[in-house]
């Protein structure tokens, strides 16, 4: 098993896939590392750079509405959502993390367009950086691989 959690023998091809990367600006050092991981994974899977649409939003709370627009637009086969919600001294974390996850999951089911969840929900910035550029891998990379694999599965089922 690799650091991404995928079995070593899984080979993914994203050739011909149109993928949107939707990334929050808030917690930029963390999210930028996630974006880098996602872009690297997509390139490794053969997704052409011209088939990757990059969209930025202010924070994680804005991800669902823009992801909905992208998923319904017919311009992409999958949407990769990247962000970082870090617990602080206020209940802000509780009002953002769960609802964002719920809305993105519901959107994927409603539209049939894979919405990969690469939104970190951590207690500290250090934990978030570890998941974005540390020894435990890059969750942006994992979200990109999940998007490609899910599009592939749907295409296989559709024949």
C-alpha positions as a Markdown table, in Angstrom:
| # | Residue | x | y | z |
|---|---|---|---|---|
| 1 | Unk | 0.0 | 0.0 | 0.0 |
| 2 | Unk | 1.3 | 3.5 | -0.9 |
| 3 | Unk | 1.3 | 6.7 | 1.2 |
| 4 | Unk | -1.9 | 7.6 | -0.7 |
| 5 | Unk | -3.7 | 4.6 | 0.5 |
| 6 | Unk | -4.1 | 3.2 | -3.0 |
| 7 | Unk | -2.9 | -0.3 | -3.7 |
| 8 | Unk | 0.5 | -0.3 | -5.5 |
| 9 | Unk | -1.0 | -2.1 | -8.5 |
| 10 | Unk | -3.7 | 0.5 | -9.2 |
| 11 | Unk | -2.8 | 2.3 | -12.4 |
| 12 | Unk | -4.9 | 5.4 | -13.2 |
| 13 | Unk | -5.3 | 7.1 | -16.5 |
| 14 | Unk | -6.9 | 10.5 | -16.7 |
| 15 | Unk | -6.3 | 11.0 | -20.4 |
| 16 | Unk | -9.1 | 13.0 | -21.9 |
| 17 | Unk | -10.6 | 13.9 | -18.5 |
| 18 | Unk | -11.6 | 17.5 | -17.8 |
| 19 | Unk | -10.9 | 18.3 | -14.1 |
| 20 | Unk | -11.7 | 21.4 | -12.1 |
| 21 | Unk | -9.5 | 22.2 | -9.0 |
| 22 | Unk | -11.4 | 24.5 | -6.7 |
| 23 | Unk | -9.2 | 25.9 | -3.9 |
| 24 | Unk | -9.8 | 28.2 | -0.9 |
| 25 | Unk | -7.5 | 31.2 | -0.4 |
| 26 | Unk | -7.8 | 31.0 | 3.4 |
| 27 | Unk | -4.9 | 29.1 | 5.0 |
| 28 | Unk | -3.0 | 29.7 | 1.7 |
| 29 | Unk | 0.3 | 28.0 | 2.7 |
| 30 | Unk | -1.5 | 24.8 | 3.4 |
| 31 | Unk | -3.9 | 25.0 | 0.4 |
| 32 | Unk | -1.2 | 25.9 | -2.0 |
| 33 | Unk | 0.6 | 22.7 | -1.0 |
| 34 | Unk | -2.6 | 20.7 | -1.6 |
| 35 | Unk | -3.0 | 22.4 | -5.0 |
| 36 | Unk | 0.6 | 21.5 | -5.9 |
| 37 | Unk | 0.0 | 17.8 | -4.9 |
| 38 | Unk | -3.3 | 17.7 | -6.9 |
| 39 | Unk | -1.7 | 19.2 | -10.0 |
| 40 | Unk | 1.3 | 16.8 | -9.8 |
| 41 | Unk | -1.0 | 13.7 | -9.4 |
| 42 | Unk | -3.2 | 14.8 | -12.4 |
| 43 | Unk | -0.1 | 15.2 | -14.6 |
| 44 | Unk | 1.2 | 11.8 | -13.5 |
| 45 | Unk | -2.2 | 10.3 | -14.5 |
| 46 | Unk | -2.0 | 11.9 | -18.0 |
| 47 | Unk | -4.5 | 14.7 | -17.5 |
| 48 | Unk | -3.4 | 17.4 | -19.9 |
| 49 | Unk | -2.7 | 20.8 | -18.3 |
| 50 | Unk | -5.2 | 22.5 | -20.7 |
| 51 | Unk | -7.9 | 20.2 | -19.3 |
| 52 | Unk | -7.4 | 21.4 | -15.7 |
| 53 | Unk | -9.4 | 24.4 | -14.7 |
| 54 | Unk | -8.2 | 26.2 | -11.6 |
| 55 | Unk | -10.7 | 28.3 | -9.6 |
| 56 | Unk | -10.0 | 30.1 | -6.3 |
| 57 | Unk | -12.6 | 31.1 | -3.7 |
| 58 | Unk | -12.2 | 33.0 | -0.4 |
| 59 | Unk | -12.5 | 30.1 | 2.0 |
| 60 | Unk | -13.8 | 26.6 | 2.5 |
| 61 | Unk | -17.3 | 27.9 | 3.2 |
| 62 | Unk | -17.6 | 29.1 | -0.4 |
| 63 | Unk | -16.5 | 25.8 | -1.9 |
| 64 | Unk | -20.0 | 24.2 | -2.2 |
| 65 | Unk | -21.6 | 26.9 | -4.2 |
| 66 | Unk | -18.8 | 27.2 | -6.7 |
| 67 | Unk | -18.5 | 23.4 | -6.9 |
| 68 | Unk | -22.2 | 23.3 | -7.6 |
| 69 | Unk | -21.8 | 25.7 | -10.5 |
| 70 | Unk | -18.9 | 23.7 | -11.9 |
| 71 | Unk | -20.6 | 20.3 | -11.5 |
| 72 | Unk | -23.7 | 21.5 | -13.3 |
| 73 | Unk | -21.8 | 23.4 | -16.0 |
| 74 | Unk | -21.0 | 20.3 | -18.1 |
| 75 | Unk | -17.4 | 21.6 | -18.5 |
| 76 | Unk | -15.7 | 19.1 | -16.1 |
| 77 | Unk | -15.8 | 15.4 | -15.4 |
| 78 | Unk | -14.8 | 16.0 | -11.7 |
| 79 | Unk | -14.3 | 18.7 | -9.2 |
| 80 | Unk | -11.5 | 18.5 | -6.7 |
| 81 | Unk | -12.2 | 20.7 | -3.6 |
| 82 | Unk | -9.2 | 21.8 | -1.6 |
| 83 | Unk | -9.2 | 23.8 | 1.6 |
| 84 | Unk | -8.2 | 23.8 | 5.3 |
| 85 | Unk | -10.4 | 24.5 | 8.2 |
| 86 | Unk | -8.3 | 24.8 | 11.4 |
| 87 | Unk | -9.9 | 24.7 | 14.8 |
| 88 | Unk | -9.4 | 27.9 | 16.8 |
| 89 | Unk | -10.7 | 29.4 | 19.9 |
| 90 | Unk | -14.2 | 30.1 | 18.6 |
| 91 | Unk | -16.9 | 27.7 | 17.3 |
| 92 | Unk | -16.2 | 28.8 | 13.7 |
| 93 | Unk | -14.7 | 25.3 | 12.9 |
| 94 | Unk | -18.0 | 23.6 | 13.9 |
| 95 | Unk | -20.0 | 25.9 | 11.6 |
| 96 | Unk | -17.8 | 25.3 | 8.6 |
| 97 | Unk | -16.2 | 21.9 | 8.5 |
| 98 | Unk | -19.3 | 19.6 | 8.8 |
| 99 | Unk | -21.6 | 21.6 | 6.6 |
| 100 | Unk | -19.0 | 21.9 | 3.8 |
| 101 | Unk | -18.4 | 18.2 | 3.9 |
| 102 | Unk | -22.1 | 17.5 | 3.8 |
| 103 | Unk | -22.9 | 19.9 | 1.0 |
| 104 | Unk | -20.0 | 18.6 | -1.2 |
| 105 | Unk | -21.1 | 15.0 | -0.7 |
| 106 | Unk | -24.7 | 15.8 | -1.5 |
| 107 | Unk | -23.7 | 17.7 | -4.6 |
| 108 | Unk | -21.8 | 14.7 | -6.0 |
| 109 | Unk | -24.8 | 12.4 | -5.4 |
| 110 | Unk | -27.2 | 14.9 | -6.9 |
| 111 | Unk | -25.2 | 15.7 | -10.0 |
| 112 | Unk | -23.4 | 12.4 | -10.6 |
| 113 | Unk | -20.2 | 14.4 | -11.0 |
| 114 | Unk | -17.4 | 13.3 | -8.7 |
| 115 | Unk | -16.6 | 15.9 | -6.1 |
| 116 | Unk | -13.3 | 14.9 | -4.4 |
| 117 | Unk | -13.0 | 16.1 | -0.8 |
| 118 | Unk | -9.6 | 17.5 | -0.1 |
| 119 | Unk | -10.6 | 19.8 | 2.7 |
| 120 | Unk | -8.4 | 19.3 | 5.7 |
| 121 | Unk | -10.1 | 19.6 | 9.1 |
| 122 | Unk | -7.4 | 19.9 | 11.7 |
| 123 | Unk | -6.8 | 21.1 | 15.2 |
| 124 | Unk | -3.6 | 23.0 | 14.4 |
| 125 | Unk | -1.7 | 24.5 | 11.5 |
| 126 | Unk | 1.1 | 22.1 | 12.1 |
| 127 | Unk | -1.3 | 19.1 | 11.6 |
| 128 | Unk | -2.6 | 20.7 | 8.4 |
| 129 | Unk | 0.9 | 21.2 | 7.0 |
| 130 | Unk | 1.8 | 17.6 | 7.8 |
| 131 | Unk | -1.2 | 16.5 | 5.7 |
| 132 | Unk | -0.3 | 18.9 | 2.9 |
| 133 | Unk | 3.4 | 18.5 | 2.6 |
| 134 | Unk | 4.6 | 16.2 | 5.4 |
| 135 | Unk | 5.5 | 12.6 | 5.9 |
| 136 | Unk | 1.9 | 11.4 | 5.8 |
| 137 | Unk | 1.6 | 12.4 | 2.2 |
| 138 | Unk | -0.4 | 15.1 | 0.4 |
| 139 | Unk | -4.2 | 15.0 | 0.7 |
| 140 | Unk | -4.5 | 17.2 | -2.4 |
| 141 | Unk | -2.7 | 14.4 | -4.3 |
| 142 | Unk | -5.1 | 11.8 | -2.8 |
| 143 | Unk | -8.1 | 13.9 | -3.7 |
| 144 | Unk | -6.9 | 14.1 | -7.3 |
| 145 | Unk | -6.3 | 10.4 | -7.5 |
| 146 | Unk | -9.7 | 9.7 | -6.1 |
| 147 | Unk | -11.3 | 12.0 | -8.7 |
| 148 | Unk | -9.6 | 10.2 | -11.6 |
| 149 | Unk | -10.4 | 6.8 | -10.2 |
| 150 | Unk | -14.1 | 7.8 | -9.6 |
| 151 | Unk | -14.5 | 9.2 | -13.1 |
| 152 | Unk | -13.0 | 6.0 | -14.4 |
| 153 | Unk | -15.4 | 3.9 | -12.4 |
| 154 | Unk | -18.4 | 5.8 | -13.6 |
| 155 | Unk | -17.2 | 5.6 | -17.3 |
| 156 | Unk | -16.8 | 1.8 | -16.8 |
| 157 | Unk | -20.3 | 1.4 | -15.4 |
| 158 | Unk | -21.7 | 3.5 | -18.3 |
| 159 | Unk | -20.0 | 1.2 | -20.8 |
